[in-house]
């Protein structure tokens, strides 16, 4: 595809000519490379923004999940103590019973 640029400053054209000469390419090739690099860079920036947004969403979801699990753990401990109290069982005995009956190490879970 062709692209025409009008009214470019003479000083800028001289700089482009010198840079192109040093790189042993035409001004057209030099400008083409710069424009393609710019377009690619913009695409990368856009992809980074999308990734950043996704990671932020995942982080928020993990934080919510952590808070809910923490609440569930508190509620479980309350239910555990309530059950031990109602059944008039020592919580230490309950731990031993669970470990023996279900092969669960309750102390490791805490």
C-alpha angles and dihedrals in degrees: 000000000000127000126190123197120195134195097023113171113258091231091054091049090052091051090049090050092051094046092047090049092051090050090045093236135111122265087247092056091045093051091044091054092047093049092047091048090050092051091048091047091052089051091051091049090051092049090049091052090050091048092047091051091049092049091049090052091049090048091051091049091050091050091051090048091050092051092049092049090049090052091048090051091052091048091048091052091050091049090047092053092043091052092047090050095047093047090043091234126146108244089225090058089049090054090052091047093051092047092051098039101042103018089243119148100214093182091059090053091058 
